[in-house]
């Protein structure tokens, strides 16, 4: 059984930085995409950044230049470095690992940016 464990969320002032990390336990076969999503209160879950096994890294327009995603497919880990945080970045952040057969989600970690 695959489980994703996230860490690194918290409260930070606007302009500050946080680093989120996610590690998968269990056996993952055919890892295809690693990514981060977020969901703010009253809004739909949205893509923040994703690393495909083949192709280029994809960032949401509103985080480009501020967030950096990195991943290690051999270790099944993915991280998100978030700089120059804004109050509108406040949300629950979820890591996601997609294989050819399944999509796995972390439990979510709260990021709160105060103004």
SEGUFI-471818 format. One line per 8 residues: number of its first residue (from 1); their letters; for each residue x, z, y of N, C-alpha, C, O, CB. Coordinates in Angstrom, 3 decimals, padded with zeros to 6 digits. Atoms other than C-alpha are relative to their C-alpha. Glycine has a CB too. Layout:
NUM	A	X/Z/Y/X/Z/Y/X/Z/Y/X/Z/Y/X/Z/Y ~ ...
***
This chain:
1	XXXXXXXX	000.839/000.000/-001.184/000.000/000.000/000.000/000.880/000.000/001.243/001.807/000.802/001.357/-000.952/001.215/000.001 ~ -000.793/000.132/-001.216/001.385/-001.017/003.369/-000.583/000.856/001.111/-001.787/000.823/001.363/000.074/-001.466/000.442 ~ 000.408/-000.797/-001.166/001.240/001.394/006.301/000.960/-000.255/001.139/002.170/-000.362/000.940/-000.047/001.514/-000.338 ~ -000.808/000.178/-001.200/002.457/000.866/009.833/-000.046/001.282/000.814/-001.124/001.817/001.076/-000.497/-001.210/000.841 ~ -000.087/-001.223/-000.781/003.653/003.862/011.825/000.640/-000.320/001.339/001.748/-000.851/001.410/000.804/001.089/-000.753 ~ -000.467/000.270/-001.356/004.040/003.606/015.575/000.504/001.272/000.649/000.103/002.377/000.284/-001.114/-000.621/000.844 ~ -000.487/-001.128/-000.787/005.909/005.834/017.973/000.414/-000.499/001.374/000.634/-001.693/001.578/001.187/000.710/-000.710 ~ -000.546/000.347/-001.301/006.971/005.923/021.590/-000.979/-000.041/001.148/-000.563/-000.246/002.288/000.640/-001.283/-000.093
9	XXXXXXXX	000.953/000.004/-001.102/003.771/006.061/023.595/000.115/001.264/000.829/000.862/002.180/000.486/-001.417/-000.151/-000.524 ~ -000.024/-001.190/-000.839/003.161/008.559/026.362/-000.474/-000.288/001.400/-001.073/-001.326/001.682/001.383/000.581/000.046 ~ 000.393/000.085/-001.406/002.579/009.139/030.042/001.233/-000.302/000.847/002.273/000.338/000.697/-000.683/001.320/000.472 ~ -001.120/000.382/-000.849/004.805/007.481/032.620/-000.544/-000.405/001.366/-001.682/-000.859/001.483/000.827/-001.161/-000.642 ~ 000.408/000.426/-001.338/004.667/006.819/036.340/000.177/-001.507/000.159/000.983/-002.130/-000.532/000.806/000.748/001.076 ~ -000.132/001.421/-000.288/004.220/003.331/037.695/001.446/-000.328/000.364/002.095/000.397/001.118/-000.954/-000.416/001.140 ~ -001.382/000.389/-000.201/007.534/001.506/037.707/000.939/000.491/-001.084/002.090/000.061/-001.160/000.466/000.496/001.309 ~ -000.817/-000.564/001.064/008.805/003.452/034.731/000.042/-000.892/-001.235/-000.488/-002.003/-001.251/-000.517/001.364/-000.374
17	XXXXXXXX	-000.200/000.757/001.238/009.701/002.339/031.219/-000.377/000.833/-001.213/-000.292/002.061/-001.195/001.453/-000.467/-000.117 ~ 000.244/-000.594/001.304/008.669/003.085/027.660/000.420/-000.990/-001.072/000.408/-002.202/-000.859/-001.489/000.401/-000.167 ~ -000.324/000.855/001.138/009.781/001.771/024.304/-000.867/000.406/-001.183/-000.855/001.562/-001.608/001.512/000.092/-000.361 ~ 000.824/-000.225/001.181/007.348/001.457/021.421/000.712/-000.534/-001.224/001.368/-001.575/-001.181/-001.382/-000.660/000.154 ~ -000.598/000.435/001.257/008.517/001.217/017.850/-001.042/000.041/-001.108/-001.984/000.833/-001.064/001.213/000.879/-000.365 ~ 000.938/000.062/001.126/006.717/000.345/014.637/000.801/-000.309/-001.257/001.623/-001.224/-001.282/-001.122/-001.081/000.238 ~ -000.670/000.218/001.274/007.931/000.599/011.070/-001.042/-000.068/-001.103/-002.001/000.703/-001.126/001.033/001.117/-000.286 ~ 000.928/000.174/001.115/006.167/-000.572/007.948/000.576/000.604/-001.270/001.744/000.401/-001.600/-000.316/-001.486/-000.216
25	XXXXXXXX	-000.377/-000.502/001.316/006.286/001.274/004.662/-000.789/-000.779/-001.041/-001.876/-001.285/-000.764/-000.262/001.539/-000.126 ~ 000.656/000.787/001.021/005.393/-000.380/001.422/000.620/-001.391/-000.087/001.535/-001.731/000.662/-001.495/-000.097/000.284 ~ -000.580/001.308/000.269/006.087/-003.846/000.163/-000.748/-001.088/000.753/-001.954/-001.266/000.582/-000.010/-000.292/-001.498 ~ 000.568/001.102/-000.748/005.509/-006.764/002.503/000.567/-001.311/-000.534/001.782/-001.511/-000.560/000.286/000.154/001.512 ~ -000.433/001.290/000.507/005.628/-010.242/001.044/-000.461/-001.099/000.948/-001.620/-001.140/001.360/-000.541/-000.241/-001.424 ~ 000.371/001.134/-000.824/005.709/-013.349/003.148/-000.315/000.364/001.430/-001.286/-000.133/002.001/-001.161/-000.682/-000.591 ~ 000.228/-000.375/-001.399/005.988/-011.733/006.572/000.068/-001.238/000.887/001.028/-002.006/000.823/001.038/001.056/000.464 ~ 000.135/001.228/-000.766/004.902/-014.383/009.046/000.056/000.240/001.506/000.680/-000.526/002.240/-001.292/-000.685/-000.357
33	XXXXXXXX	000.057/-000.305/-001.423/004.249/-012.773/012.427/000.097/001.510/000.187/-000.501/002.277/-000.568/-001.303/-000.557/000.641 ~ -000.043/-001.398/-000.419/005.145/-009.446/014.044/-000.449/000.031/001.460/-000.071/-000.829/002.256/001.448/000.633/-000.185 ~ 000.475/000.010/-001.377/003.416/-008.429/017.216/-000.543/001.323/000.473/-000.649/002.287/-000.286/-001.042/-001.027/000.157 ~ 000.633/-001.154/-000.641/001.898/-005.928/019.601/-001.265/-000.463/000.722/-001.280/-001.500/001.386/000.983/000.699/000.994 ~ 001.249/000.209/-000.704/-001.662/-005.813/020.881/-000.318/001.279/000.780/000.289/002.326/000.557/-001.158/-000.373/-000.991 ~ 000.444/-001.198/-000.721/-003.377/-003.446/023.289/-001.482/-000.103/000.289/-002.057/-001.189/000.367/000.793/000.188/001.314 ~ 001.420/-000.059/-000.318/-006.883/-002.308/024.053/-000.232/001.088/001.039/000.018/002.268/000.795/-000.846/000.262/-001.272 ~ 000.346/-000.936/-001.067/-007.939/-000.701/027.305/-001.460/000.405/-000.157/-002.229/-000.316/-000.792/000.256/-000.626/001.406
41	XXXXXXXX	001.394/-000.442/000.117/-011.192/001.287/027.598/-000.969/-001.048/000.523/-000.811/-001.559/001.631/-000.204/001.308/000.753 ~ 001.012/000.951/-000.405/-014.172/-001.025/027.717/000.416/-001.452/-000.088/-000.332/-002.340/000.320/-000.408/000.291/001.364 ~ -000.483/001.380/000.083/-012.084/-004.108/027.016/000.305/-000.366/-001.446/000.433/000.500/-002.312/001.255/-000.194/000.879 ~ -000.352/000.467/001.334/-011.315/-006.233/023.997/001.496/000.151/-000.252/002.299/000.196/000.680/-000.424/-001.458/-000.184 ~ -001.416/-000.043/000.362/-008.055/-005.962/022.128/000.632/-001.339/000.360/000.066/-002.400/000.094/000.189/000.319/-001.522 ~ -000.664/001.218/-000.430/-005.582/-008.454/023.524/001.449/-000.036/-000.468/002.090/000.997/-000.661/-000.065/-000.129/001.512 ~ -001.391/000.179/000.386/-002.255/-009.872/022.497/000.916/000.357/001.160/000.683/-000.033/002.304/000.254/-001.441/-000.460 ~ -001.038/-000.299/-000.983/000.745/-008.465/024.318/001.205/-000.901/-000.231/001.672/-001.574/000.688/000.414/001.488/-000.071
49	XXXXXXXX	-001.153/000.823/000.345/003.607/-010.200/022.503/000.053/-000.176/-001.507/-000.403/000.685/-002.259/001.313/000.629/000.527 ~ -000.083/000.259/001.434/004.304/-011.758/019.126/001.232/-000.819/-000.319/001.628/-001.701/000.442/-001.256/-000.718/-000.496 ~ -001.156/000.746/000.506/007.296/-013.012/017.148/-000.433/-000.710/-001.271/-000.698/-000.051/-002.277/001.235/000.943/-000.265 ~ 000.290/000.716/001.235/006.495/-015.753/014.658/001.263/-000.154/-000.822/002.373/-000.118/-000.293/-000.615/-001.370/000.296 ~ -001.165/000.225/000.864/008.742/-016.305/011.670/000.709/-001.283/000.412/001.937/-001.370/000.394/-000.422/-000.071/-001.493 ~ -000.565/001.242/-000.534/009.232/-019.803/012.980/-000.662/-000.265/001.337/-001.875/-000.103/001.472/-000.205/-001.208/-000.985 ~ 000.567/000.298/-001.308/008.770/-020.763/016.594/000.483/000.965/001.047/001.377/001.775/000.803/-001.501/000.023/-000.057 ~ -000.463/-000.796/-001.131/009.122/-019.092/019.934/-000.840/001.265/000.180/-001.996/001.329/-000.239/-000.033/-000.835/001.277
57	XXXXXXXX	000.702/-001.236/-000.308/008.179/-015.608/021.042/-001.076/-000.286/001.046/-000.865/-001.062/001.978/000.987/001.092/000.500 ~ 001.133/000.213/-000.882/004.838/-015.478/022.801/-000.321/001.297/000.747/-000.459/002.355/000.133/-001.229/-000.495/-000.798 ~ 000.364/-001.148/-000.830/004.037/-013.123/025.695/-001.285/-000.295/000.762/-001.538/-001.433/001.158/001.141/000.351/000.982 ~ 001.134/000.134/-000.908/000.817/-012.524/027.562/000.542/-000.222/001.404/001.594/000.309/001.764/-000.930/001.257/-000.056 ~ -000.476/000.332/-001.347/001.121/-013.855/031.096/000.237/001.246/000.844/001.170/001.284/001.647/-000.999/-000.912/000.701 ~ -000.101/-001.171/-000.868/000.630/-010.427/032.636/001.102/000.979/-000.396/001.254/002.019/000.244/-001.303/000.717/000.013 ~ -001.138/-000.856/000.351/003.640/-008.905/030.846/001.320/-000.763/000.020/002.382/-000.164/-000.146/-000.213/000.614/-001.375 ~ -001.223/000.799/-000.015/006.127/-011.768/031.081/000.960/000.515/001.059/000.571/000.805/002.190/-000.323/-001.479/000.249
65	XXXXXXXX	-001.019/-000.472/-000.916/009.367/-010.676/032.664/000.120/001.509/000.064/001.077/002.034/000.633/-000.274/-000.521/001.349 ~ -000.039/-001.470/-000.022/008.550/-006.985/032.163/000.148/000.588/-001.404/000.808/001.612/-001.583/-001.267/000.550/000.657 ~ -000.030/-000.497/001.375/008.120/-006.541/028.399/000.895/-000.891/-000.846/000.997/-002.096/-000.619/-001.427/000.061/-000.598 ~ -000.832/000.740/000.942/010.500/-007.545/025.622/-000.301/000.467/-001.412/-000.214/001.658/-001.712/001.499/000.177/000.326 ~ 000.272/-000.324/001.397/009.578/-007.684/021.956/001.228/-000.343/-000.827/001.921/-001.326/-000.564/-001.253/-000.761/-000.524 ~ -001.085/000.280/000.928/012.145/-007.478/019.198/-000.436/000.435/-001.390/-001.243/001.351/-001.543/001.314/000.721/000.427 ~ 000.412/-000.329/001.353/011.833/-007.375/015.458/001.100/-000.241/-001.009/002.026/-001.018/-000.776/-001.213/-000.792/-000.376 ~ -000.941/000.163/001.113/013.754/-007.101/012.219/-000.834/-000.222/-001.255/-001.388/000.720/-001.821/000.961/001.257/-000.155
73	XXXXXXXX	000.851/000.321/001.144/011.989/-008.887/009.399/000.550/000.568/-001.300/-000.204/000.793/-002.246/-000.159/-001.501/-000.126 ~ -000.589/-000.576/001.204/014.431/-007.510/006.842/-000.390/001.470/-000.148/-000.550/001.971/-001.262/001.526/-000.143/000.032 ~ 000.354/-001.424/000.012/013.537/-003.935/007.811/-001.490/000.217/000.263/-001.974/001.347/000.191/000.824/000.757/001.042 ~ 001.437/-000.104/-000.322/009.888/-004.682/008.698/-000.245/000.941/001.164/-001.111/001.814/001.105/-000.788/000.478/-001.218 ~ 000.169/-000.801/-001.215/010.243/-003.131/012.125/-000.186/-000.919/001.195/000.344/-002.029/001.239/001.214/000.937/000.220 ~ 000.211/000.754/-001.235/009.086/-004.321/015.517/-000.073/000.997/001.155/-000.660/002.072/001.029/-001.305/-000.878/-000.078 ~ -000.042/-000.877/-001.158/009.658/-002.820/018.953/-000.470/-000.744/001.240/-000.477/-001.974/001.293/001.415/000.554/000.209 ~ 000.439/000.580/-001.268/008.357/-003.357/022.453/000.603/000.831/001.126/000.247/001.995/001.314/-001.570/-000.045/000.102
81	XXXXXXXX	-000.573/-000.642/-001.179/010.436/-002.486/025.493/-000.849/-000.368/001.198/-001.026/-001.546/001.508/001.486/-000.420/000.217 ~ 000.896/000.234/-001.129/008.165/-002.075/028.493/000.632/000.566/001.265/000.844/001.773/001.377/-001.395/000.638/-000.251 ~ -000.588/-000.386/-001.280/009.682/-001.994/031.978/-000.962/-000.306/001.139/-001.922/-001.060/000.981/001.338/-000.722/000.222 ~ 000.828/000.230/-001.199/008.170/-001.936/035.451/-001.480/000.159/-000.321/-002.298/-000.690/000.033/000.262/-001.405/000.580 ~ 001.378/-000.213/000.437/004.981/-000.481/034.028/-000.936/000.169/001.188/-000.571/000.713/002.230/-000.087/001.222/-000.911 ~ 001.042/-000.059/-001.022/001.786/-000.738/036.041/-001.197/000.776/-000.546/-001.380/000.858/-001.760/-000.426/-001.430/000.447 ~ 001.195/-000.710/000.488/-001.418/001.313/035.891/-000.886/-000.865/-000.892/-001.522/-000.358/-001.816/-000.815/000.502/001.176 ~ 000.830/000.890/000.829/-003.177/-001.731/034.440/000.569/-000.233/-001.398/-000.073/-000.874/-002.230/-000.166/-001.332/000.694
89	XXXXXXXX	-000.551/000.050/001.358/-000.867/-001.502/031.423/-000.528/001.146/-000.871/-000.264/001.189/-002.072/001.531/000.049/000.053 ~ 000.561/-001.121/000.750/-002.693/001.679/030.406/-000.938/-000.501/-001.092/-001.881/-001.246/-000.825/-000.743/000.960/000.941 ~ 000.777/000.467/001.144/-004.135/001.132/026.934/000.513/000.683/-001.257/001.535/001.367/-001.238/000.079/-001.546/-000.140 ~ -000.515/-000.347/001.320/-003.827/001.967/023.277/000.710/-001.245/-000.533/000.139/-002.335/-000.571/-001.158/000.482/-000.979 ~ -000.804/001.104/000.493/-001.068/-000.200/021.846/000.080/000.036/-001.528/000.317/001.084/-002.129/001.408/000.047/000.614 ~ 000.005/000.122/001.461/-001.196/-001.445/018.251/001.069/-000.996/-000.443/001.177/-002.089/000.111/-001.397/-000.441/-000.511 ~ -000.884/000.992/000.585/001.535/-003.051/016.232/-000.750/-000.734/-001.107/-001.692/-000.204/-001.695/001.296/000.659/-000.544 ~ 000.652/000.863/000.976/000.557/-005.846/013.882/001.057/-000.768/-000.775/001.975/-001.346/-000.195/-000.990/-000.970/000.687
97	XXXXXXXX	-000.852/000.829/000.852/002.325/-007.440/010.961/-000.909/-000.891/-000.836/-001.839/-000.418/-001.490/000.936/000.877/-000.912 ~ 000.819/000.961/000.726/000.879/-010.566/009.432/000.822/-000.678/-001.077/001.897/-001.212/-000.804/-000.594/-001.040/000.955 ~ -000.604/000.761/001.072/001.798/-011.985/006.057/-000.863/-001.220/-000.265/-001.855/-001.452/000.426/000.164/000.860/-001.278 ~ 000.812/001.178/000.321/000.502/-015.152/004.478/-001.359/000.398/-000.568/-002.296/-000.400/-000.570/000.737/-000.898/-000.996 ~ 001.238/-000.417/000.652/-002.196/-013.089/002.775/-000.783/001.054/000.779/-002.003/001.138/000.639/000.310/000.526/-001.362 ~ 000.673/-001.138/-000.637/-002.974/-010.093/005.008/000.489/000.230/001.427/001.546/-000.249/001.837/000.216/001.264/-000.825 ~ -000.383/-000.494/-001.318/-002.914/-008.617/008.490/-000.052/001.517/-000.042/-001.049/002.098/-000.470/-000.931/-000.569/001.126 ~ -000.095/-001.458/000.016/-001.797/-004.999/008.875/000.108/000.513/001.426/000.782/-000.079/002.269/001.212/000.472/-000.842
105	XXXXXXXX	000.020/-000.599/-001.329/-002.392/-002.767/011.883/000.505/001.425/-000.037/000.281/002.154/-001.003/-001.400/-000.039/000.580 ~ -000.352/-001.396/-000.174/-000.849/000.446/013.088/-001.195/000.780/000.486/-002.255/000.214/000.756/001.162/000.152/000.969 ~ 001.102/-000.869/-000.392/-002.969/003.412/014.078/-000.218/000.010/001.497/-001.245/000.491/001.975/000.247/001.400/-000.482 ~ 000.112/000.037/-001.454/-002.346/002.861/017.769/000.735/001.154/000.651/000.767/002.269/000.129/-001.452/000.020/000.416 ~ -000.680/-001.030/-000.775/-000.345/004.758/020.340/-000.396/-000.165/001.465/-000.396/-001.272/002.003/001.555/-000.086/-000.181 ~ 000.507/000.038/-001.372/-001.581/005.670/023.807/001.137/-000.144/001.001/002.131/000.580/000.945/-000.810/001.262/000.306 ~ -000.908/000.152/-001.134/000.302/004.437/026.846/-000.830/000.184/001.264/-001.807/-000.531/001.487/000.732/-001.402/-000.016 ~ 000.700/-000.270/-001.250/-000.830/005.852/030.182/000.985/-000.106/001.154/002.017/000.564/001.164/-000.670/001.399/-000.026
113	XXX	-000.857/000.211/-001.154/000.688/004.691/033.462/-000.731/000.531/001.222/-001.803/000.042/001.576/000.374/-001.508/000.170 ~ 000.629/-000.594/-001.184/-000.092/006.808/036.503/000.503/-000.679/001.267/001.641/-001.143/001.337/000.277/001.517/000.061 ~ -000.366/000.667/-001.263/-000.087/005.419/040.016/000.632/000.964/000.984/000.996/000.567/002.091/-001.226/-000.645/000.638
***
